[in-house]
């Protein structure tokens, strides 16, 4: 297959436009070259292009040609991203990266393609192809400075140079992810460098925010759930999770939990980001204050996880509860918290029944009905409605006529204080 045929006709059109716009040489780099050589499926959804020149300026000009795209620029890193309906296009200025200290963001300056390839992580991701106007690519024009093609043939993940992991510990996560994604083996020397970086302790408790994007990649639908588990378990075996927090451990039955989470998510909460929910599940095995401290969770996730321990504890204390008891318990929690509890709790059947049978409960009687029947406004209506709802959920109230007769009985009782005490 020719390299041009690896792309959809529309992608070919877009890349041809870029090569015509760009005042300097355009290159396809990284994953798309690697996947082409591996014979992967055509029409990639992530396109990485590098220009020896102003990449952001070219992206802005392309955005004018395709105004329906969403453009995001990152001047600090000399890159731009255009979101098309079916793929994402990254256009970067060929650049050099210098890390002022390990784990810090690099200082980026424009440079040649040669140094741009040198800043990359693994040899199989440091391949490039020069593209001429009209998407013309010369045969055998692959630029391979680090024997990446040989490593592709040997199915090996190898670091470009030994200090790559000390520069950025996130590359440890990428090495494992690429090895499992491609069914490759991590090179012995590279694995030694990974272990030495972890054993140094430099990045212990470095924080979840720096690894958040890597974790979300691991939990991507392309991997989820089985290969996600494989990647995470390999990272745990390497003690790489200590880079996020030394107390972060995986649930022993993580595979079962993530498969269950996928099922519950598709059934009850399909519009919620599954990757984020899976990350919340992983973070739930770490004390909340520690997960917050290292920024493993943030925003709504903090609220979901802050309420989870109480819900799990109450569920564990229940013994053959009535539907009304389960309803009263569950209605106070948001759906993501209920799903996490349903995945984690041995009493998940209670939550399942609530979500499938009782959550959208329709009462026989409304507040307006009670007012029409002479019920006093205020606290009395609330107490009556709660008691009627419980009786209906528990199968002790079959129709409106029964409910009306019961309300009349309550209203006819003389000792209202005793009645309120009973209903409450």
Secondary structure, DSSP 8 states (H G I E B T S, - for coil): --GGGGS-HHHHHHHHHHHHH-SS-EEEETHHHHHHHTT--SS-SEEEEEESS-HHHHHHHHHHH-TTSEEEEEGGGTEEEEE-SS-EEEEEE-EEEE-SSTTS--EEEE--HHHHHHTSSBGGG-EEEEEBTTTB--TT-EEETT-HHHHHHTTEE-BSSTTHHHH-THHHHHHHHHHHHHT-EE-HHHHHHHHHHHHT-TTTT--HHHHHHHHHHHTSTTTTTHHHHHHHHHHHHTTGGGGT-TT----TTHHHHHHHHHHHHHHH-TTS-HHHHHHHHHHTTS-HHHHHHTTSS-THHHHHHHHHHHHHHHHHH-SS--HHHHHHHHTTS-HHHHHHHHHH-TTHHHHHHIIIIITT---S--HHHHHHTT--SSHHHHHHHHHHHHHHHTT---SHHHHHHHHHHHHH-S-HHHHHHHH-
